[in-house]
Amino acid sequence: MWTNNPITSRLHLKWPIIQAPMAGGATTPALVAAVSEAGGLGTLGAAYMSPEQIREAIKSIRELTDKPFGVNLFIPEDFAADQPIADGIAQAMNDVRDRLGIPHNPQVTQFTEPFAEQMAVVLEEQPALFSFTFGVLDHRLMAELKQRGITVIGTATTVREAIALEASGVDMIAAQGSEAGGHRGSFLPDSSSNMIGTMALVPQIVDRVKIPVIAAGGIMDGRGIAAALALGAQAAQLGTAFLTCKESGAHALHKKAILETSEESIVMTRAFSGKWARGIQNAFMTTLAPLDHELPTYPVQNALTKDIRAAAGKQQQRAYMSMWAGQAAPLSQEISASELVEKLAAETTRICSNLG
């Protein structure tokens, strides 16, 4: 049976279906809990949350379900907080601020949440699973997670990254194909050239590591899950598919854009954060595209556009919102998370039975 493998056994899952950890508010406690209650694994995308917010979200999830769930954070990256901002970039963003009626050149007091304090909450709360993106976890933290019985997943976009993650001690690897929405998890290096598709990436990683592999990127239905399993993955991770669920915290305009978009409108950009990410093309991305080589790196650009993204959301201006989505977004459905998990499971069971 496609449901019986080391991942489902270890995490006590009914289905090897994982809801991707999308940071920025989409993965509400209600969404995470609903996926876990339905037999999959819900994951809290906590990278942009303060330690206190993470603790409160975990508490809320546990009030809704006693099933396993995960928490995801971003590995800190070196950056220069005082890097100069090119005049063209500053002017382009201030022009957008004028359209939104907000002040020019806002002062940024914090570029990222305190990772050490975020991790302290994870270690104290002991979710069933901890996953991370953008690097390799410190050996001391890895040991502390293992001591508490927390399963650890690292994100790889290349075979080299997967090998490095296995050597670091992770229990499983999420193989993120280039079709995936949101930020690329690349770290050796973070480059737009690391754009290997899911169908090409998964079997290569499966052949090179000895730990379970989770397929991620472009998977939206039972066909995608069955294909991932055929390639050697032991679970599938879906993000965009859950963004349009009723429990998702994604902005209403973001959900609407996903349901209306075409595959040709989903592109890569560094405009919003300084790091390559895939989303639905809009005016902000188009405006900054010619200036890409001048953009500040992540997380500086991410902090510099925070006011623009927030104002755009409040003013219902999708032209300036970051609307992340994977290449298969047109397959999205407007249903509840439990209905989606049940539908994914039924489709995968039917396909695997027919093949089997």
N, C-alpha and C positions, 0 to 999 in steps of 0.2 A: 504493500500500500504506500502511496505517495506521502501519506501523513505520518509514517513511522520511520524516523531517522534520528541521528544523534542530537539535532537541534530541538526537535519537538520533545524528545525524551528529557534532555537536560533542562529545558525551560518549562516543561509541563504544559505544552501547547496542544490544542486539538488540531490546529492547522499550521503549517509552516509558512504563515503569512505575517509579515512585519509591517507595521505602519511606520513610515520613515520619520525620523526626528527633525521636523521642519521648524527652525528657530524663527522667532518674530511674532508669535502669538497664535499661529494656526493650530498648534497641538494643545488645545484646551484640555483640562482634566476630564471633561465630558467625552471628548473624542478618544483620548488615551484609554479611559476606562471602558468605553463602549467596544473598542476593538478587542481589548483583553477579555471582556465578558463574552464576546462572540467566539472566542477560541483562538484568536490571533495574538500578536504581541503589540500593544500600544506603546509608543515611545514619546516622552516629553522632550521637545526641542528647547533646552534650557539655556543655550549659550548667551542670549541677551537678557537673561533674568538675573536679578540680584540674588544673593544667597537667601535672603528672607523670602523672596518670591518663589524660589525653588522649593523651599521647605513647605510653604503654604500650598503650592500646587501638588506636591507629593501627598500632603495630608488630605487634600480634596479628592485626589485619585483614590486613595485608600478608603475614603468614605463611600465611594461609588462601586468599588470592586475589591475582592480579595484575591484576584488573579494576578499573575506576574506581569510586570511592566518594566520599561526601561527609561533611563535618563541619558540625554546626550549633551556633551559640551564640546567647545572648540579648543584645541591645543593652542596656547599662546604663541604668537610669532613675534620675532624681533621687528621693531619698526622705529622710525625717527619721528617723534611727536612734533618736532619743530621743523620738519621738512618744508621748504618753501612751496607756496602754491602759485603756479604759473598764472600770469595775468589773464590769459585767455580763459582758463578754467574758472577763475574767480569771477570774471565778467559774465561768462555764460550762466553760472549758477545764480549770480545776483539778478540777471535778467529774469530768470525763472522766479526768484523771490519777489520781484516787482509784480509779476503776474499774479502771484498768490497773496500779495499784500503783506509780506513779512519782512523783518529787518535784514539788512545786508550783513555778510561776514559775521555770523554768530560765533561767540566765544565757546570753544569746546573745553570742558573741564575734565571729562573722562572719556577715554577712547574705547575701553573695554571694561567689562565687569571683572572683579578680582577673582582670578581662576582658583587660587589657593583656597579662598573662602567658599567658592562654589563647590570645590571638591570636598571640602570638610563636611558640607551638608550631605553630599552624596554618600560619603563614608559613614556618617552618623545615621542616615535614614535607611541605608542598605536596600536599595531596590534590587530586584532580581537580576537586572542587567544594566551595565554602563557601557555606552558607546561614545566614540570620539571621532573627530574629523580634523584635518589639516596637519597631521604630524604623528609622532610616536610619543606615547605616554612615558613619563619619568619612571624609572625602575622602582623607586621607593613607593610611588603611588600604585603602580601595578601590583606590587607585593601586598600592599594594604587592602586593595580590592579583593585579591585572591584569598587573603586571610579571613575576610568577611563572607566568603562564598558568593561574591558577585561575579557573574559572567561578564567578560570584557570583549567588546567588538571594536575593531579598528577599520577605518575606511581606506580603500586602495583604488587608484584609478589606473595603475600599471602593475605589471608583474613585479617589477623592482620594489614598488611600494609594498606589495603583498608579502614578499620575502622579508623585507625589513620589519613589517608588523609581526609576522610569525616569530621572527628571532627575538622580538621584544617581549613575547609572552602572551599575546592576545589569544583568546579561546576560539574566536571566529573572525572571519574577514568579510566585510561588505564590499563586494566588487562593484564599484560605481561606474557604469558605462556612460558614454558621452551623451546619451539621450536624456539623462536625468535632469530634472528641473532644479533651480536654485544653484547654490555655489558648488563648484568643483572641489572635491576633497583632495586634490593633488598636493603633494608636498616634496617630491623629489624630481624636479622643482615644481612650483605652482606655475604651470605654463599652459597656454592654449593648445600647444602641440600634443598634450597628453589626452587626445580625444579618441580613445579606442571605444568602439561600440560595445554594448553589452554582450551580444552574441559572439564577438571575437574575444572579449576580455575574460569572460567567465571560464570557458574551458582551459584557457592558458593558465589562469591562476589555479584552477582545480588540479592541473597536472603538475604544478610546481610547489604546492604546499600540502601539508599533511592534516591541516585542521579544516573544519567545515567552512564552506563558502556560501555567502548569501548574495544572490543576484539583485542588482538595483539599477534602474534606469530604463525608462520606456515601457515598464510593465504596468498594464492597466486592467487586465482581465484574466480569465482562466487560461486563455491561449498563451499569454505571456508567462504565467506561472508554470504551465506544463513545459514550455520551451526551456525555461530556466532550469527546471529539474532534469530535462533531457541533456542539458549541457554539463551537468554534474553538480549544480548548486543543490543545497539541501533546504533552502528556503528562498522566498522572494520578498523583497522590500519595495513597497509601493508608497509614493509620496503624493504626486499630483492627483491620483485617484481618490485620495481622502480629502483633498482641499475643498471639494465641492459638497462634501457631506454636510448634513444639517448641524452636526456638532462642531464642525471646523470653525476656528476663530478667524479665518481669512476674511478680509474686508468684502462686503457685499459686491462691490465693483470688481474686485479680483475674481470672485467666484463667477460673476456674470461674464467677465472677459474670457475665462477658461472655457466656459460652456459655449461661447460664440466663436472662439478663435479657430484658425486653420493651422495646419502644421507648418506652413510657409511663414507664418507670422511669429514663430518662436525662435529666438536668436540668442547668441552669446553676447554678453556685454560686461564691461568693467565700470560703467558709468556710475552706478549707485554705490558701490562699495570699494572699488579699486581691486577687486578680485573677480576672476572670471565666473560668471553665473549665467544660467539660461532662463529666459523669461519672455513674456509677450512684449513685442516691440511697441514702443510708444515715443512721444515727442522728446522726452528727456534723454532717452537712449540715442535717438537720432541726432540730437543737438550736440551731444558730447562725443559721438563716434569719431569725428575728424580730429579731436583733441586727445584721443586715447593714450598716445605716447607721453602726454604731459600729466596724466592723472596721478594724484597722490596714491600711494600704496594702501592696502588694507592694513589696519582698520581706520586709517586717517580719513580716507574718502568716505567710508561708511559713516563716520561721525559727522563729517561736514555736510552730508546730505540728509541727516536725520530730521532736521527742521523742515526741509522740503517735503520729505515723504510724509511726515506727520500732518503738515498743513494740507497737502494734496488729499490725504485720506479724509480729513475733516470737511474739506470743501468739495468732496466728490469729484476730484479732478484726476481721472485715471491717466491723463497724459504725463503726470509727474510721479506716479506711484510705481514701486517695484512690484511687479506682478509675476512672480516666479512660476514656471510651469515647464514640464518635460515635453519632449517632442510628440508624445502620444496623447497630449491633452484633449484633442477633439473626441477622444473616447470616454471622456468624463461623464458622470451621471449625477443627478441631483437627488440623492437618496440618503437614508441614515447610514451610519457607519456599520451597524449590526447587519442591516440589509445588504450592504456591499460585501462584507466578509462572507455572509451566507451565500451570496451569488457567486463570489470568487471560488468558494469551496465547491459549490455544485458544478460550476463550469469545469474546474480542474479535474474533479472526480470523473465527470463524463468523458473528458478528453483522454485521461489516463486509462480509463476502462476500455475505450475504443482502441487505444494503441496497444493495450496490454494483453 
